[in-house]
């Protein structure tokens, strides 16, 4: 039997490896700030799944990949402003990826509270330091995570491609299809949600989310636009979320930020997804139960 101390050391080792891989990403960004950087490229640097990297990154350091890159470019520009007084602001702006001094000034002032010329003259270092210090979230209390194997599931899917605030509009359309097809979620069809993007770190109009119900045969053409897809079988880490669907992100956060680095597990190339065990309005919000699935290799 492995001693508790040995288990603790194993967890520490996997967490250290997780931190090391992110350090590789941070170092790569620092070395290539003058170049176009993509999420897929950075996920390869870290040897993480491209499906999960954006969420892993934002959960690890508190901001999205794009915001981090922008902040690092502005931070570098601010140091050039302060310590290279002979450099022209327009050259610093262009090197930071801005098309003109006006857009650079707006972005710089939004982040640091000063125009570039004012910062160059008298930097507000205290505010600058606060902005450059990344937000690290508190670790959540331990949750009961189980690893299970699931079978491939054929599903009817309605693809929501719009703001997270409008998901309920798509849900209404999916319910309309369900009623017309006779696939009641209570009697004969399980309900899922496939989360392709982190709503906290993506432009609302780019958010992707599939509302799904299990089926036994391919979906026929329909006016609601519901199509046939599959949720692939395999190993998953599963945590039971109880309560409001609006707070599902907290359980997802726990899996990515706390459980995954300490688990030694690797992620499969499929997004995190929800299995809704009951639904409103038939179930009171505080009694809602949702299994959050994180696909594993």
C-alpha positions as CSV (number, residue, x, y, z in Angstrom):
1,X,0.0,0.0,0.0
2,X,1.3,3.5,-0.9
3,X,1.8,5.6,2.1
4,X,-0.1,8.9,2.5
5,X,3.2,10.8,2.2
6,X,4.1,9.1,-1.0
7,X,0.7,10.0,-2.5
8,X,1.2,13.6,-1.4
9,X,4.5,13.6,-3.1
10,X,3.0,12.1,-6.3
11,X,0.3,14.8,-6.3
12,X,3.0,17.5,-5.8
13,X,5.0,16.1,-8.7
14,X,2.1,16.2,-11.1
15,X,1.2,19.7,-10.0
16,X,4.8,20.7,-10.5
17,X,4.7,19.2,-14.0
18,X,1.5,21.2,-14.7
19,X,3.2,24.4,-13.6
20,X,6.2,23.6,-15.7
21,X,4.2,23.1,-18.8
22,X,2.5,26.5,-18.3
23,X,5.9,28.1,-17.7
24,X,6.8,26.8,-21.2
25,X,3.8,28.6,-22.6
26,X,4.6,31.8,-20.7
27,X,8.2,31.7,-21.9
28,X,7.1,31.0,-25.5
29,X,4.7,34.0,-25.4
30,X,7.5,36.2,-24.0
31,X,9.8,35.1,-26.8
32,X,7.3,35.6,-29.6
33,X,5.4,38.7,-28.6
34,X,6.1,40.3,-31.9
35,X,4.4,37.4,-33.8
36,X,0.8,36.2,-34.2
37,X,0.1,33.7,-31.5
38,X,-2.8,31.2,-31.7
39,X,-4.4,29.0,-29.1
40,X,-3.7,25.9,-31.1
41,X,0.0,26.8,-31.3
42,X,0.3,27.5,-27.6
43,X,-1.6,24.3,-26.8
44,X,1.0,22.4,-28.7
45,X,3.8,24.1,-26.8
46,X,2.2,22.9,-23.5
47,X,1.2,19.5,-24.9
48,X,-2.4,20.1,-23.9
49,X,-5.5,19.3,-25.9
50,X,-6.5,22.3,-28.1
51,X,-10.2,21.7,-27.0
52,X,-9.3,22.4,-23.4
53,X,-6.3,24.7,-23.5
54,X,-8.2,28.0,-23.5
55,X,-10.1,27.1,-20.4
56,X,-7.1,25.5,-18.7
57,X,-5.1,28.7,-19.3
58,X,-7.8,31.1,-18.0
59,X,-8.4,28.9,-15.0
60,X,-4.7,28.7,-14.2
61,X,-3.8,32.3,-14.4
62,X,-7.1,34.1,-14.1
63,X,-7.4,35.8,-17.5
64,X,-7.8,34.5,-21.1
65,X,-5.0,33.8,-23.4
66,X,-5.7,36.8,-25.6
67,X,-5.9,39.2,-22.6
68,X,-2.7,37.7,-21.2
69,X,-0.9,38.3,-24.5
70,X,-2.3,41.8,-24.8
71,X,-1.2,42.6,-21.2
72,X,2.3,41.3,-21.8
73,X,2.6,43.4,-25.0
74,X,1.4,46.5,-23.1
75,X,3.7,45.7,-20.2
76,X,6.7,45.5,-22.5
77,X,5.6,48.7,-24.2
78,X,5.3,50.5,-20.8
79,X,8.8,49.5,-19.9
80,X,10.1,50.9,-23.2
81,X,8.2,54.1,-22.6
82,X,9.7,54.5,-19.1
83,X,13.3,53.4,-19.8
84,X,13.9,54.3,-23.5
85,X,12.9,57.9,-23.6
86,X,14.3,58.4,-27.1
87,X,12.0,55.8,-28.7
88,X,9.0,57.3,-30.5
89,X,5.6,56.3,-29.1
90,X,4.4,55.4,-32.6
91,X,7.2,52.9,-33.0
92,X,6.4,51.3,-29.6
93,X,2.7,51.2,-30.5
94,X,3.5,49.4,-33.8
95,X,5.8,46.9,-32.1
96,X,3.0,46.2,-29.6
97,X,0.7,45.2,-32.5
98,X,-1.4,48.4,-32.7
99,X,-2.2,50.0,-36.1
100,X,-1.9,53.5,-34.9
101,X,-1.0,55.6,-31.8
102,X,-4.7,56.4,-31.1
103,X,-5.7,52.7,-30.6
104,X,-2.5,52.1,-28.5
105,X,-3.3,55.1,-26.3
106,X,-6.9,53.9,-25.7
107,X,-5.7,50.3,-24.8
108,X,-2.9,51.6,-22.7
109,X,-5.0,54.0,-20.7
110,X,-7.7,51.4,-20.2
111,X,-5.2,49.0,-18.6
112,X,-2.8,51.3,-16.7
113,X,-5.0,54.4,-16.1
114,X,-2.5,56.7,-17.9
115,X,-1.9,57.8,-21.5
116,X,1.4,56.5,-22.8
117,X,2.8,60.1,-22.8
118,X,1.8,60.6,-19.2
119,X,3.2,57.3,-18.2
120,X,6.5,58.1,-19.9
121,X,6.6,61.4,-18.0
122,X,5.6,60.1,-14.6
123,X,4.7,56.4,-14.3
124,X,2.1,55.4,-11.7
125,X,4.1,52.4,-10.7
126,X,1.8,51.2,-7.9
127,X,-1.2,51.0,-10.3
128,X,1.0,49.5,-13.0
129,X,2.2,46.8,-10.6
130,X,-1.3,46.0,-9.6
131,X,-2.4,45.6,-13.2
132,X,0.6,43.4,-14.1
133,X,0.0,41.1,-11.1
134,X,-2.2,38.3,-12.5
135,X,-5.3,37.4,-10.6
136,X,-4.9,34.0,-8.9
137,X,-8.2,32.6,-7.7
138,X,-8.6,30.8,-4.4
139,X,-8.6,27.1,-4.5
140,X,-12.0,25.6,-4.0
141,X,-12.8,23.0,-1.4
142,X,-12.4,19.4,-2.4
143,X,-15.2,17.9,-4.5
144,X,-15.9,14.3,-5.0
145,X,-14.5,13.4,-8.4
146,X,-14.9,9.9,-9.7
147,X,-13.4,8.4,-12.9
148,X,-15.8,6.4,-15.0
149,X,-16.1,4.9,-18.5
150,X,-19.0,6.0,-20.6
151,X,-20.4,4.5,-23.8
152,X,-20.7,6.4,-27.1
153,X,-24.0,8.3,-27.1
154,X,-25.9,9.2,-30.3
155,X,-27.5,12.6,-29.7
156,X,-29.8,15.1,-31.4
157,X,-28.0,18.4,-31.1
158,X,-29.1,22.0,-31.5
159,X,-26.0,24.1,-32.1
160,X,-26.1,27.4,-30.2
161,X,-23.7,29.9,-31.7
162,X,-24.4,33.2,-30.0
163,X,-24.1,34.9,-26.6
164,X,-24.4,32.7,-23.5
165,X,-27.2,35.1,-22.4
166,X,-29.3,33.7,-25.3
167,X,-28.8,30.0,-24.6
168,X,-32.4,29.8,-23.2
169,X,-33.7,30.9,-26.6
170,X,-32.0,27.9,-28.2
171,X,-33.2,25.7,-25.4
172,X,-36.8,26.8,-26.1
173,X,-36.2,25.8,-29.8
174,X,-34.8,22.4,-28.7
175,X,-37.8,21.8,-26.5
176,X,-40.1,22.6,-29.4
177,X,-38.3,20.0,-31.5
178,X,-38.4,17.4,-28.6
179,X,-42.1,17.9,-28.3
180,X,-42.7,17.5,-32.0
181,X,-40.5,14.3,-32.1
182,X,-42.0,12.8,-28.9
183,X,-38.7,12.5,-27.2
184,X,-39.6,13.6,-23.7
185,X,-36.5,14.1,-21.5
186,X,-38.2,12.4,-18.6
187,X,-39.4,9.3,-20.4
188,X,-37.0,8.4,-23.1
189,X,-34.1,10.9,-23.7
190,X,-31.1,12.0,-21.6
191,X,-30.2,15.7,-21.8
192,X,-26.7,17.0,-22.4
193,X,-24.8,20.3,-23.0
194,X,-21.5,20.3,-24.8
195,X,-19.4,23.3,-23.9
196,X,-16.9,24.3,-26.6
197,X,-15.9,27.7,-25.1
198,X,-15.4,29.3,-21.8
199,X,-18.1,32.1,-21.6
200,X,-15.9,34.1,-19.3
201,X,-13.1,34.5,-21.8
202,X,-14.7,34.6,-25.3
203,X,-16.6,37.2,-27.2
204,X,-20.3,36.6,-26.7
205,X,-21.0,36.3,-30.4
206,X,-18.4,33.5,-30.7
207,X,-19.7,31.3,-27.9
208,X,-20.4,27.7,-28.9
209,X,-22.7,25.3,-27.0
210,X,-24.6,22.3,-28.1
211,X,-27.9,21.4,-26.5
212,X,-28.4,17.6,-26.9
213,X,-30.8,14.8,-26.2
214,X,-30.0,11.1,-26.6
215,X,-31.6,9.3,-29.6
216,X,-31.6,5.8,-31.0
217,X,-31.5,6.7,-34.6
218,X,-30.4,9.7,-36.8
219,X,-32.4,12.8,-36.7
220,X,-34.7,13.7,-39.6
221,X,-34.6,17.1,-41.2
222,X,-36.5,19.5,-39.1
223,X,-37.4,23.3,-39.0
224,X,-35.6,23.8,-35.7
225,X,-32.2,22.9,-37.2
226,X,-31.5,19.9,-34.9
227,X,-28.8,17.6,-36.2
228,X,-27.3,14.2,-35.3
229,X,-24.0,14.1,-33.4
230,X,-22.1,11.7,-31.1
231,X,-20.7,12.1,-27.6
232,X,-17.8,9.7,-27.8
233,X,-17.3,7.0,-25.3
234,X,-14.3,6.7,-23.0
235,X,-12.9,7.6,-19.6
236,X,-14.2,10.7,-17.9
237,X,-13.7,12.5,-14.6
238,X,-17.1,13.3,-13.3
239,X,-18.2,15.7,-10.5
240,X,-21.8,16.1,-9.4
241,X,-22.9,19.8,-9.4
242,X,-25.9,20.6,-7.2
243,X,-27.8,23.8,-7.7
244,X,-28.2,26.5,-10.3
245,X,-27.0,25.9,-13.9
246,X,-25.6,29.5,-13.8
247,X,-22.9,28.3,-11.3
248,X,-21.8,25.2,-13.3
249,X,-18.6,27.1,-14.1
250,X,-17.5,26.7,-10.5
251,X,-17.5,22.9,-10.8
252,X,-15.7,23.2,-14.2
253,X,-13.2,25.5,-12.6
254,X,-12.5,23.1,-9.8
255,X,-11.8,20.2,-12.3
256,X,-9.5,22.2,-14.4
257,X,-7.7,24.4,-11.9
258,X,-7.4,22.1,-8.8
259,X,-8.2,18.5,-9.6
260,X,-6.6,18.0,-13.0
261,X,-3.1,19.3,-12.1
262,X,-2.9,17.0,-9.0
263,X,-4.5,13.9,-10.8
264,X,-1.7,13.0,-13.2
265,X,-4.4,12.6,-15.9
266,X,-4.3,13.8,-19.5
267,X,-7.3,15.2,-21.4
268,X,-9.0,13.7,-24.4
269,X,-9.8,15.8,-27.5
270,X,-13.4,16.4,-26.7
271,X,-14.9,19.3,-24.8
272,X,-16.2,19.2,-21.3
273,X,-19.9,18.4,-21.2
274,X,-22.8,18.3,-18.8
275,X,-25.4,15.6,-18.2
276,X,-28.5,17.2,-16.8
277,X,-30.0,14.7,-14.4
278,X,-33.1,16.8,-13.9
279,X,-34.4,20.1,-15.3
280,X,-36.3,23.2,-14.4
281,X,-39.2,24.0,-14.1
282,X,-40.1,20.5,-12.9
283,X,-37.2,20.6,-10.4
284,X,-36.6,23.5,-7.9
285,X,-33.3,25.3,-8.7
286,X,-31.6,24.3,-5.5
287,X,-32.3,20.6,-6.2
288,X,-30.9,20.6,-9.8
289,X,-28.3,17.9,-10.3
290,X,-25.8,17.9,-13.2
291,X,-22.9,15.6,-13.8
292,X,-19.9,17.5,-15.2
293,X,-17.8,15.3,-17.5
294,X,-14.2,16.0,-18.3
295,X,-13.0,13.5,-21.0
296,X,-9.8,11.7,-20.2
297,X,-7.3,9.7,-22.2
